[in-house]
Amino acid sequence: MKYCLSTFGGSAVEALATYVSLVNANFMDQFTTTRDDQAFINLSLFWEHCGGSGGSVGQTPRLNWMKQMVASFETYVNTLHTASGSALSELIQKSGTNTRFFVFNPLSWTRTDVADIPYSGTTPLHVVDISTGQDVPSQIVSLNQVNYIRLLASDVPSVGYKVYEIRSGTGTIFPSVVTTNGGTIENNLYKITVAERGAITSLIDKQRASREFAKTQNNKVINDLGPTTNGTLTVENSGVVSATLLASSSSPVNHTSRVTLYRDINRIDIQNDINQNFTTTALWGYGFNLTNPEVNYEEIGAVIRARLANDSSKPGQYSPRSANTRYDFKPLCCYNRE
């Protein structure tokens, strides 16, 4: 029985392919043409700005061309990911008849995170860490109408993997550490209050003396699409590994927001979806209780500071030429530091 595969994202494809190539030096030969003559060229062309989003080329042809570039690169990455995962699974020794899978960590440090494994079998079940022989926290979650086993994969080695086995029966009973009460979701790290519209009206960080990080800024709090009392809150996929609060609202547009907390993981996951076509500009606001925050965010190939280059107190990377520079929108993948 083959291994199933779960990875922790990041540079998983390159790391998996490298792992396999250490044993099979010719593994990447089959991808030379699609990689060098197609995927990487199209990835470079995608960032070519000469055509703009309109101009002489026209917006629709330009967008269609960009989609073709993306599809080409994604096909290469997905094919390599599947082939690398399958090849590595064949190299890992297996005994017994129970289904096993590996969780791969492509990062350069030991990591603890959740892994979701597609599952259509029977319950009850439990998951065992083969390296320790111990049960690990796990639960069944439904994502886009597909069932998964969600487990807590602890201390997966850097650029390495751990092997787990699915066994029938209840196994160890783990306590639930993520709790919900109305619009509040809480674990040992955070206590979050979510409004019916999906906005986070309170975010208490227990690691920092229960400090409140939510604050109304420009009439919006954290993850706020706009003031409204319209909406409903439900609990989704609650178990010993994680729990999610789902907010559904039809105002100002039909949208859903999911806020998820995890067991022993210092992260808050937020997923927002707009579920209708719209012609107005819809903007989520994020009002944080920060004094003089410094914002650094990811640009193409760099992390830059959102301050003017001629700022005498702390120069940033923004051009001071206001006549031809826009500051209203930026591709924000950021962290805030006071």
KETI-586924 format. One record per residue: residue number from 1; x, y, z of N, C-alpha, C in turn; residue in three letters. Coordinates in pm, whole numbers, padded with zeros to 5 digits. Layout:
REM KETI-586924
  seq   neast  nnorth     nup  caeast  canorth    caup   ceast  cnorth     cup  type
  NUM       X       Y       Z       X        Y       Z       X       Y       Z   ala
...
This chain:
REM KETI-586924
  seq   neast  nnorth     nup  caeast  canorth    caup   ceast  cnorth     cup  type
    1   00085  -00119   00000   00000    00000   00000   00089   00124   00000   met
    2   00064   00216  -00092   00149    00333  -00104   00121   00435   00008   lys
    3   00221   00519   00028   00206    00627   00122   00120   00737   00062   tyr
    4   00039   00802   00147  -00022    00928   00110   00080   01037   00140   cys
    5   00056   01156   00091   00154    01264   00104   00089   01389   00160   leu
    6   00154   01448   00259   00115    01581   00304   00242   01661   00322   ser
    7   00241   01785   00273   00358    01872   00287   00321   01999   00360   thr
    8   00423   02066   00414   00403    02188   00490   00418   02312   00403   phe
    9   00394   02303   00272   00402    02421   00186   00545   02466   00166   gly
   10   00561   02602   00148   00695    02656   00127   00753   02601  -00002   gly
   11   00883   02572  -00001   00951    02521  -00119   00946   02369  -00121   ser
   12   00828   02314  -00101   00814    02169  -00087   00854   02095  -00213   ala
   13   00821   02149  -00329   00847    02078  -00453   00996   02061  -00475   val
   14   01072   02172  -00464   01217    02164  -00485   01282   02073  -00382   glu
   15   01237   02083  -00256   01298    02001  -00151   01269   01852  -00173   ala
   16   01145   01820  -00210   01111    01680  -00238   01193   01625  -00353   leu
   17   01204   01704  -00461   01279    01659  -00578   01426   01639  -00543   ala
   18   01481   01726  -00458   01620    01712  -00416   01639   01586  -00334   thr
   19   01545   01559  -00244   01551    01437  -00162   01560   01313  -00251   tyr
   20   01471   01308  -00352   01468    01192  -00440   01596   01185  -00524   val
   21   01646   01301  -00567   01764    01304  -00653   01890   01257  -00581   ser
   22   01890   01264  -00448   02005    01212  -00373   02020   01061  -00391   leu
   23   01908   00994  -00417   01909    00850  -00439   01910   00818  -00589   val
   24   01829   00893  -00664   01819    00874  -00809   01869   01000  -00878   asn
   25   01995   00999  -00918   02058    01119  -00975   01995   01161  -01107   ala
   26   01924   01072  -01174   01863    01102  -01304   01715   01140  -01293   asn
   27   01666   01156  -01170   01523    01179  -01151   01474   01302  -01227   phe
   28   01550   01413  -01226   01504    01538  -01286   01520   01542  -01437   met
   29   01583   01442  -01496   01603    01444  -01642   01471   01449  -01718   asp
   30   01369   01385  -01666   01240    01380  -01734   01169   01515  -01738   gln
   31   01217   01610  -01655   01152    01742  -01647   01233   01852  -01715   phe
   32   01343   01818  -01780   01431    01920  -01836   01359   02009  -01936   thr
   33   01287   01950  -02028   01221    02028  -02132   01111   02117  -02076   thr
   34   01021   02059  -01997   00911    02138  -01943   00961   02244  -01845   thr
   35   01072   02219  -01778   01126    02317  -01684   01197   02430  -01755   arg
   36   01298   02398  -01839   01385    02500  -01898   01324   02566  -02020   asp
   37   01256   02489  -02104   01206    02542  -02230   01063   02594  -02223   asp
   38   00998   02574  -02108   00859    02615  -02100   00828   02687  -01970   gln
   39   00835   02616  -01857   00786    02672  -01730   00864   02795  -01686   ala
   40   00997   02787  -01681   01076    02898  -01629   01074   03019  -01723   phe
   41   01070   02993  -01854   01057    03105  -01949   00924   03176  -01930   ile
   42   00816   03098  -01915   00684    03160  -01896   00674   03231  -01763   asn
   43   00741   03179  -01660   00740    03248  -01532   00806   03384  -01544   leu
   44   00915   03393  -01620   00983    03521  -01640   00898   03615  -01724   ser
   45   00834   03564  -01828   00752    03648  -01914   00631   03705  -01841   leu
   46   00582   03632  -01740   00463    03678  -01667   00483   03817  -01610   phe
   47   00607   03848  -01567   00634    03977  -01503   00672   04085  -01604   trp
   48   00664   04056  -01732   00692    04156  -01834   00579   04259  -01836   glu
   49   00613   04385  -01808   00510    04490  -01791   00486   04572  -01918   his
   50   00555   04545  -02026   00546    04632  -02143   00403   04644  -02195   cys
   51   00328   04534  -02187   00192    04538  -02238   00094   04606  -02146   gly
   52   00134   04625  -02017   00043    04684  -01921  -00080   04599  -01903   gly
   53  -00186   04658  -01849  -00312    04586  -01834  -00411   04627  -01942   ser
   54  -00366   04704  -02035  -00454    04749  -02143  -00369   04801  -02257   gly
   55  -00378   04933  -02283  -00293    04993  -02386  -00321   04933  -02522   gly
   56  -00214   04926  -02603  -00230    04876  -02740  -00265   04729  -02744   ser
   57  -00229   04654  -02638  -00258    04512  -02635  -00405   04486  -02602   val
   58  -00459   04566  -02513  -00597    04544  -02469  -00602   04459  -02345   gly
   59  -00694   04489  -02257  -00697    04422  -02128  -00728   04274  -02138   gln
   60  -00830   04236  -02214  -00869    04095  -02220  -00761   04007  -02282   thr
   61  -00700   04042  -02396  -00591    03959  -02448  -00474   03948  -02351   pro
   62  -00442   04058  -02284  -00330    04055  -02189  -00360   03959  -02074   arg
   63  -00479   03967  -02017  -00515    03879  -01906  -00518   03733  -01949   leu
   64  -00569   03706  -02068  -00572    03569  -02117  -00431   03515  -02136   asn
   65  -00341   03600  -02187  -00202    03559  -02205  -00136   03529  -02071   trp
   66  -00162   03612  -01969  -00106    03591  -01837  -00157   03461  -01776   met
   67  -00285   03431  -01797  -00340    03306  -01747  -00271   03186  -01811   lys
   68  -00235   03198  -01939  -00163    03089  -02005  -00025   03069  -01944   gln
   69   00042   03180  -01910   00174    03170  -01847   00162   03100  -01711   met
   70   00061   03138  -01635   00039    03078  -01502   00008   02929  -01515   val
   71  -00079   02895  -01609  -00118    02755  -01626   00002   02668  -01663   ala
   72   00091   02722  -01746   00209    02646  -01786   00299   02616  -01667   ser
   73   00324   02718  -01584   00413    02698  -01469   00347   02609  -01365   phe
   74   00218   02629  -01341   00149    02546  -01242   00148   02399  -01284   glu
   75   00132   02372  -01413   00134    02234  -01460   00268   02168  -01429   thr
   76   00377   02241  -01454   00510    02188  -01424   00527   02161  -01275   tyr
   77   00490   02259  -01192   00507    02245  -01048   00422   02130  -00994   val
   78   00296   02123  -01035   00207    02018  -00984   00252   01879  -01028   asn
   79   00299   01869  -01152   00348    01740  -01201   00471   01696  -01125   thr
   80   00564   01789  -01104   00686    01757  -01030   00654   01722  -00885   leu
   81   00559   01793  -00825   00520    01767  -00687   00466   01625  -00673   his
   82   00376   01587  -00763   00317    01453  -00758   00423   01345  -00779   thr
   83   00508   01366  -00879   00610    01266  -00910   00711   01254  -00797   ala
   84   00751   01366  -00738   00849    01363  -00628   00791   01295  -00505   ser
   85   00667   01328  -00473   00603    01266  -00357   00588   01117  -00374   gly
   86   00547   01076  -00494   00531    00933  -00521   00666   00861  -00515   ser
   87   00770   00924  -00572   00902    00861  -00573   00958   00847  -00432   ala
   88   00939   00951  -00349   00990    00943  -00212   00913   00838  -00132   leu
   89   00783   00828  -00156   00703    00728  -00083   00750   00587  -00113   ser
   90   00798   00564  -00236   00848    00432  -00272   00981   00401  -00204   glu
   91   01052   00505  -00161   01183    00485  -00098   01171   00461   00053   leu
   92   01055   00492   00111   01037    00477   00255   00986   00336   00284   ile
   93   01054   00266   00374   01015    00130   00407   00880   00129   00479   gln
   94   00803   00025   00452   00670    00012   00511   00646  -00132   00552   lys
   95   00577  -00150   00664   00538   -00284   00708   00392  -00281   00749   ser
   96   00327  -00396   00744   00187   -00404   00784   00095  -00363   00672   gly
   97  -00034  -00365   00700  -00137   -00337   00599  -00209  -00204   00622   thr
   98  -00186  -00138   00736  -00252   -00011   00762  -00197   00098   00670   asn
   99  -00283   00193   00637  -00241    00305   00553  -00141   00392   00628   thr
  100  -00032   00423   00562   00067    00515   00618   00086   00635   00525   arg
  101   00132   00744   00579   00162    00862   00500   00277   00935   00566   phe
  102   00345   01018   00489   00451    01100   00548   00414   01247   00540   phe
  103   00458   01323   00639   00443    01467   00641   00582   01526   00621   val
  104   00597   01605   00517   00728    01656   00477   00742   01803   00513   phe
  105   00855   01840   00570   00884    01977   00609   00998   02030   00522   asn
  106   00971   02121   00427   01076    02170   00339   01158   02285   00398   pro
  107   01122   02329   00518   01189    02446   00577   01317   02406   00650   leu
  108   01399   02506   00680   01531    02479   00738   01528   02482   00890   ser
  109   01413   02463   00949   01402    02451   01094   01293   02349   01128   trp
  110   01306   02290   01245   01207    02194   01293   01072   02264   01306   thr
  111   00966   02198   01265   00836    02264   01259   00726   02176   01315   arg
  112   00630   02241   01383   00507    02177   01428   00391   02246   01359   thr
  113   00306   02170   01292   00193    02229   01222   00088   02122   01197   asp
  114  -00027   02163   01141  -00131    02067   01108  -00109   02015   00967   val
  115  -00154   01892   00943  -00152    01832   00810  -00289   01772   00784   ala
  116  -00342   01793   00663  -00473    01741   00624  -00456   01630   00521   asp
  117  -00508   01512   00552  -00494    01395   00467  -00632   01354   00417   ile
  118  -00656   01351   00285  -00787    01306   00234  -00821   01167   00288   pro
  119  -00947   01151   00332  -00985    01025   00395  -01131   00993   00366   tyr
  120  -01154   00872   00316  -01290    00828   00287  -01324   00698   00358   ser
  121  -01242   00661   00457  -01263    00535   00528  -01360   00548   00644   gly
  122  -01358   00449   00731  -01451    00442   00842  -01393   00508   00967   thr
  123  -01480   00535   01060  -01442    00587   01192  -01505   00497   01297   thr
  124  -01456   00494   01422  -01349    00579   01474  -01212   00534   01426   pro
  125  -01115   00626   01438  -00978    00597   01399  -00884   00676   01488   leu
  126  -00758   00640   01486  -00656    00720   01551  -00529   00714   01467   his
  127  -00443   00812   01486  -00321    00826   01406  -00201   00810   01498   val
  128  -00103   00731   01452   00015    00698   01532   00141   00753   01464   val
  129   00226   00819   01542   00358    00862   01497   00450   00740   01500   asp
  130   00495   00692   01383   00573    00570   01376   00706   00584   01450   ile
  131   00763   00704   01454   00893    00722   01520   00885   00707   01671   ser
  132   00767   00734   01729   00752    00726   01874   00658   00614   01917   thr
  133   00573   00568   01825   00473    00469   01860   00356   00526   01937   gly
  134   00348   00659   01948   00243    00723   02026   00134   00781   01936   gln
  135   00012   00782   01989  -00098    00851   01920  -00072   01001   01915   asp
  136  -00122   01063   01810  -00114    01209   01797  -00255   01265   01788   val
  137  -00277   01391   01829  -00411    01450   01818  -00456   01453   01672   pro
  138  -00580   01410   01648  -00634    01410   01512  -00786   01426   01519   ser
  139  -00844   01472   01409  -00988    01487   01398  -01026   01480   01251   gln
  140  -01155   01456   01224  -01206    01458   01089  -01259   01599   01059   ile
  141  -01216   01658   00946  -01267    01788   00904  -01323   01774   00764   val
  142  -01418   01860   00732  -01477    01864   00599  -01440   01996   00534   ser
  143  -01368   01990   00421  -01324    02108   00349  -01373   02097   00205   leu
  144  -01458   02191   00166  -01515    02189   00031  -01579   02054   00000   asn
  145  -01652   02001   00098  -01729    01878   00086  -01641   01753   00069   gln
  146  -01515   01764   00108  -01425    01649   00108  -01377   01627   00251   val
  147  -01378   01503   00297  -01334    01471   00433  -01183   01451   00438   asn
  148  -01124   01501   00545  -00980    01488   00569  -00957   01446   00714   tyr
  149  -00846   01376   00736  -00793    01362   00871  -00700   01480   00895   ile
  150  -00730   01559   00994  -00640    01669   01033  -00565   01626   01158   arg
  151  -00433   01624   01150  -00352    01584   01264  -00253   01692   01300   leu
  152  -00205   01687   01423  -00098    01776   01467   00033   01701   01449   leu
  153   00113   01747   01353   00244    01687   01325   00349   01767   01402   ala
  154   00401   01710   01509   00491    01783   01597   00637   01751   01567   ser
  155   00719   01857   01572   00865    01843   01562   00909   01765   01439   asp
  156   00853   01801   01325   00899    01741   01199   01036   01802   01167   val
  157   01138   01720   01144   01274    01773   01127   01288   01864   01005   pro
  158   01387   01952   01010   01410    02044   00899   01448   01968   00773   ser
  159   01387   02008   00662   01406    01942   00533   01400   01789   00553   val
  160   01296   01747   00618   01280    01605   00650   01133   01570   00665   gly
  161   01107   01452   00716   00969    01405   00722   00948   01315   00844   tyr
  162   00821   01295   00875   00778    01197   00973   00672   01107   00909   lys
  163   00669   00983   00953   00574    00886   00900   00467   00858   01005   val
  164   00342   00854   00959   00227    00828   01046   00145   00713   00990   tyr
  165   00069   00648   01079  -00014    00536   01039  -00156   00555   01090   glu
  166  -00253   00523   01006  -00394    00531   01042  -00438   00394   01094   ile
  167  -00491   00392   01216  -00537    00267   01276  -00683   00281   01318   arg
  168  -00756   00172   01310  -00897    00173   01350  -00908   00175   01502   ser
  169  -01022   00224   01550  -01043    00232   01695  -01026   00372   01746   gly
  170  -01066   00391   01870  -01067    00525   01929  -00928   00576   01961   thr
  171  -00844   00495   02022  -00710    00540   02058  -00711   00634   02177   gly
  172  -00603   00710   02193  -00588    00803   02304  -00692   00914   02295   thr
  173  -00754   00948   02407  -00849    01059   02413  -00773   01186   02451   ile
  174  -00764   01280   02358  -00698    01408   02384  -00802   01512   02423   phe
  175  -00769   01599   02518  -00864    01706   02553  -00871   01811   02444   pro
  176  -00987   01874   02428  -01002    01985   02334  -00944   02111   02397   ser
  177  -00853   02175   02327  -00789    02296   02382  -00833   02422   02308   val
  178  -00910   02406   02199  -00970    02520   02130  -01119   02518   02159   val
  179  -01168   02622   02225  -01308    02626   02266  -01380   02741   02197   thr
  180  -01511   02726   02181  -01594    02831   02124  -01712   02857   02217   thr
  181  -01752   02982   02221  -01868    03022   02303  -01932   03142   02236   asn
  182  -02042   03116   02162  -02104    03225   02087  -02008   03276   01981   gly
  183  -01972   03404   01988  -01880    03465   01893  -01736   03465   01938   gly
  184  -01704   03388   02042  -01568    03385   02096  -01503   03251   02068   thr
  185  -01379   03255   02020  -01298    03134   02000  -01167   03155   02073   ile
  186  -01119   03049   02143  -01007    03069   02236  -00922   02944   02245   glu
  187  -00790   02964   02255  -00698    02857   02294  -00604   02912   02400   asn
  188  -00493   02845   02424  -00404    02890   02530  -00322   03011   02490   asn
  189  -00331   03053   02364  -00251    03165   02315  -00334   03289   02286   leu
  190  -00457   03270   02235  -00539    03384   02192  -00685   03366   02236   tyr
  191  -00750   03480   02255  -00895    03484   02274  -00949   03586   02176   lys
  192  -01036   03540   02086  -01081    03622   01974  -01233   03629   01975   ile
  193  -01285   03750   01955  -01428    03770   01941  -01458   03810   01797   thr
  194  -01551   03738   01735  -01584    03758   01594  -01729   03806   01584   val
  195  -01751   03914   01509  -01886    03963   01485  -01952   03884   01373   ala
  196  -02084   03897   01362  -02159    03821   01262  -02114   03853   01119   glu
  197  -02058   03971   01097  -02012    04010   00964  -01873   03956   00933   arg
  198  -01808   03892   01031  -01675    03835   01011  -01563   03919   01065   gly
  199  -01594   04038   01116  -01490    04125   01171  -01446   04075   01308   ala
  200  -01317   04089   01338  -01263    04055   01469  -01267   04179   01556   ile
  201  -01360   04180   01650  -01379    04298   01734  -01289   04297   01857   thr
  202  -01233   04181   01890  -01139    04171   02002  -01038   04062   01971   ser
  203  -00908   04094   01990  -00801    03996   01972  -00706   04011   02090   leu
  204  -00721   03922   02186  -00639    03927   02307  -00525   03828   02295   ile
  205  -00404   03879   02306  -00284    03796   02299  -00242   03760   02441   asp
  206  -00263   03635   02480  -00231    03592   02616  -00082   03586   02641   lys
  207  -00003   03579   02537   00141    03572   02552   00201   03708   02589   gln
  208   00125   03813   02570   00170    03949   02598   00079   04013   02702   arg
  209   00071   03948   02816  -00006    03999   02930  -00150   04030   02892   ala
  210  -00209   03942   02809  -00349    03957   02765  -00376   04093   02703   ser
  211  -00284   04135   02619  -00298    04264   02553  -00403   04258   02444   arg
  212  -00482   04365   02433  -00586    04378   02331  -00524   04439   02204   glu
  213  -00536   04369   02091  -00477    04417   01967  -00579   04473   01869   phe
  214  -00709   04463   01899  -00811    04518   01810  -00846   04660   01851   ala
  215  -00860   04747   01751  -00897    04886   01778  -00965   04941   01654   lys
  216  -01072   05018   01675  -01143    05078   01562  -01056   05187   01498   thr
  217  -01028   05167   01370  -00952    05265   01292  -01030   05292   01164   gln
  218  -01062   05419   01140  -01141    05456   01021  -01271   05375   01013   asn
  219  -01336   05360   01128  -01466    05293   01140  -01461   05143   01114   asn
  220  -01340   05084   01117  -01329    04940   01098  -01232   04881   01200   lys
  221  -01260   04754   01237  -01168    04680   01324  -01091   04580   01237   val
  222  -01048   04470   01296  -00965    04374   01223  -01053   04288   01130   ile
  223  -01009   04274   01006  -01079    04189   00908  -01223   04235   00888   asn
  224  -01241   04362   00866  -01373    04425   00864  -01405   04472   00723   asp
  225  -01507   04410   00660  -01549    04450   00526  -01644   04569   00528   leu
  226  -01701   04599   00642  -01790    04713   00651  -01895   04695   00757   gly
  227  -01937   04805   00821  -02034    04797   00930  -02167   04739   00885   pro
  228  -02216   04641   00958  -02349    04584   00935  -02382   04493   01052   thr
  229  -02508   04477   01080  -02553    04382   01182  -02605   04255   01117   thr
  230  -02598   04251   00984  -02648    04135   00909  -02546   04022   00913   asn
  231  -02589   03901   00952  -02496    03789   00948  -02529   03683   01051   gly
  232  -02464   03567   01036  -02479    03456   01130  -02343   03396   01161   thr
  233  -02332   03336   01278  -02211    03269   01320  -02239   03123   01347   leu
  234  -02152   03036   01296  -02162    02893   01324  -02023   02838   01353   thr
  235  -02019   02725   01424  -01893    02658   01454  -01870   02551   01348   val
  236  -01749   02545   01296  -01717    02453   01187  -01592   02373   01224   glu
  237  -01597   02243   01201  -01480    02155   01217  -01413   02170   01354   asn
  238  -01490   02158   01459  -01436    02170   01594  -01389   02033   01644   ser
  239  -01266   02028   01696  -01211    01903   01745  -01089   01927   01831   gly
  240  -01007   01822   01849  -00894    01831   01941  -00773   01898   01877   val
  241  -00776   01921   01744  -00665    01986   01676  -00697   02133   01646   val
  242  -00819   02162   01605  -00854    02299   01566  -01004   02319   01576   ser
  243  -01043   02446   01567  -01184    02482   01556  -01192   02610   01474   ala
  244  -01305   02626   01406  -01325    02740   01317  -01458   02806   01347   thr
  245  -01458   02940   01354  -01582    03016   01358  -01611   03065   01216   leu
  246  -01729   03034   01166  -01770    03074   01031  -01874   03184   01041   leu
  247  -01841   03300   00983  -01935    03412   00977  -01984   03427   00834   ala
  248  -02118   03436   00818  -02178    03452   00685  -02265   03577   00686   ser
  249  -02244   03664   00587  -02318    03790   00582  -02345   03827   00437   ser
  250  -02456   03895   00413  -02491    03941   00278  -02462   04088   00258   ser
  251  -02400   04152   00356  -02374    04296   00347  -02228   04324   00382   ser
  252  -02160   04416   00312  -02208    04493   00195  -02216   04412   00067   pro
  253  -02150   04295   00065  -02169    04196  -00041  -02178   04060   00027   val
  254  -02229   03963  -00045  -02241    03829   00012  -02102   03770   00034   asn
  255  -02067   03745   00160  -01932    03696   00188  -01931   03606   00311   his
  256  -01825   03527   00321  -01802    03444   00439  -01661   03470   00491   thr
  257  -01645   03456   00622  -01515    03470   00686  -01497   03356   00785   ser
  258  -01381   03293   00779  -01348    03183   00870  -01228   03222   00955   arg
  259  -01241   03206   01085  -01132    03233   01179  -01101   03102   01251   val
  260  -00977   03055   01240  -00938    02924   01292  -00824   02937   01392   thr
  261  -00837   02867   01504  -00729    02853   01601  -00691   02706   01612   leu
  262  -00565   02682   01652  -00511    02547   01653  -00456   02508   01789   tyr
  263  -00430   02383   01802  -00367    02327   01921  -00215   02348   01911   arg
  264  -00158   02415   02008  -00012    02430   02021   00054   02498   01902   asp
  265  -00021   02577   01825   00035    02649   01710   00008   02797   01727   ile
  266   00113   02877   01719   00102    03021   01740   00063   03091   01610   asn
  267  -00062   03067   01567  -00109    03124   01441  -00260   03139   01445   arg
  268  -00307   03246   01382  -00450    03268   01360  -00472   03265   01210   ile
  269  -00555   03174   01161  -00586    03167   01019  -00717   03238   00991   asp
  270  -00716   03326   00889  -00836    03398   00846  -00855   03371   00697   ile
  271  -00974   03325   00661  -01008    03303   00521  -01133   03382   00487   gln
  272  -01122   03472   00389  -01234    03553   00344  -01271   03516   00202   asn
  273  -01400   03502   00176  -01449    03473   00041  -01567   03564   00009   asp
  274  -01563   03628  -00108  -01679    03700  -00160  -01752   03606  -00254   ile
  275  -01882   03587  -00232  -01957    03482  -00301  -02058   03536  -00401   asn
  276  -02031   03651  -00460  -02119    03707  -00562  -02037   03799  -00651   gln
  277  -02088   03826  -00769  -02026    03928  -00852  -02061   04066  -00796   asn
  278  -01972   04163  -00816  -01998    04297  -00765  -01925   04398  -00852   phe
  279  -01974   04521  -00851  -01916    04627  -00933  -01852   04737  -00850   thr
  280  -01878   04737  -00720  -01818    04837  -00632  -01682   04789  -00583   thr
  281  -01608   04876  -00518  -01480    04839  -00459  -01504   04790  -00317   thr
  282  -01467   04666  -00290  -01485    04607  -00158  -01350   04599  -00088   ala
  283  -01338   04659   00028  -01210    04666   00098  -01225   04616   00242   leu
  284  -01143   04519   00280  -01135    04480   00419  -01044   04577   00494   trp
  285  -01091   04620   00610  -01009    04707   00695  -00946   04626   00807   gly
  286  -00831   04673   00855  -00761    04607   00966  -00717   04713   01066   tyr
  287  -00795   04726   01172  -00765    04825   01275  -00695   04760   01393   gly
  288  -00565   04789   01408  -00486    04729   01515  -00453   04833   01621   phe
  289  -00447   04788   01743  -00414    04872   01857  -00261   04883   01868   asn
  290  -00202   04958   01774  -00057    04975   01768  -00022   05123   01770   leu
  291   00087   05156   01837   00134    05293   01843   00257   05307   01754   thr
  292   00249   05397   01655   00359    05420   01561   00411   05289   01501   asn
  293   00323   05213   01439   00368    05083   01385   00462   05101   01266   pro
  294   00551   05007   01252   00639    05001   01135   00596   04881   01051   glu
  295   00567   04905   00925   00514    04801   00838   00620   04761   00736   val
  296   00655   04633   00737   00742    04575   00636   00661   04472   00559   asn
  297   00675   04470   00427   00594    04376   00351   00672   04324   00231   tyr
  298   00620   04214   00178   00687    04146   00068   00649   04207  -00065   glu
  299   00749   04255  -00137   00733    04295  -00276   00795   04186  -00362   glu
  300   00797   04206  -00491   00853    04106  -00581   01004   04097  -00557   ile
  301   01046   03988  -00494   01189    03964  -00474   01251   04041  -00360   gly
  302   01172   04105  -00274   01231    04184  -00166   01130   04205  -00055   ala
  303   01180   04234   00065   01098    04280   00176   01134   04426   00200   val
  304   01036   04515   00191   01065    04657   00199   00987   04722   00313   ile
  305   01036   04838   00356   00973    04914   00464   00883   05020   00404   arg
  306   00761   05028   00454   00661    05121   00401   00681   05260   00460   ala
  307   00794   05322   00425   00824    05459   00465   00897   05526   00348   arg
  308   00892   05658   00343   00958    05731   00236   01110   05719   00247   leu
  309   01176   05715   00133   01321    05700   00131   01392   05820   00193   ala
  310   01327   05936   00190   01390    06056   00247   01341   06087   00388   asn
  311   01280   05988   00455   01237    06006   00594   01360   06016   00683   asp
  312   01376   06128   00749   01497    06152   00828   01503   06065   00954   ser
  313   01387   06025   01008   01387    05946   01131   01421   05799   01106   ser
  314   01365   05742   01000   01393    05603   00965   01358   05583   00818   lys
  315   01456   05595   00729   01429    05587   00585   01369   05452   00547   pro
  316   01277   05458   00450   01219    05337   00395   01256   05319   00250   gly
  317   01171   05248   00175   01198    05223   00035   01095   05285  -00058   gln
  318   01014   05378  -00008   00914    05443  -00092   00972   05569  -00157   tyr
  319   00942   05585  -00285   00987    05704  -00356   00915   05827  -00302   ser
  320   00986   05938  -00280   00921    06061  -00232   00857   06140  -00345   pro
  321   00866   06093  -00469   00813    06167  -00582   00663   06147  -00591   arg
  322   00587   06233  -00524   00443    06215  -00512   00370   06229  -00645   ser
  323   00433   06295  -00742   00366    06318  -00870   00346   06188  -00948   ala
  324   00433   06091  -00930   00419    05967  -01007   00433   05842  -00921   asn
  325   00396   05852  -00793   00404    05739  -00703   00270   05720  -00633   thr
  326   00221   05596  -00626   00096    05566  -00559   00125   05498  -00425   arg
  327   00059   05545  -00321   00076    05487  -00188  -00053   05423  -00136   tyr
  328  -00162   05428  -00215  -00292    05386  -00161  -00308   05235  -00155   asp
  329  -00247   05161  -00247  -00257    05016  -00245  -00119   04955  -00260   phe
  330  -00100   04841  -00193   00025    04768  -00209  -00004   04620  -00184   lys
  331   00076   04531  -00246   00059    04387  -00220   00113   04354  -00083   pro
  332   00026   04342   00015   00069    04339   00154   00076   04197   00207   leu
  333   00197   04155   00239   00222    04032   00314   00317   04074   00424   cys
  334   00261   04114   00539   00339    04198   00630   00345   04145   00771   cys
  335   00433   04206   00849   00430    04193   00994   00446   04332   01049   tyr
  336   00383   04356   01164   00390    04487   01229   00481   04476   01352   asn
  337   00561   04579   01371   00650    04582   01486   00646   04722   01545   arg
  338   00626   04729   01677   00623    04859   01742   00762   04900   01786   glu
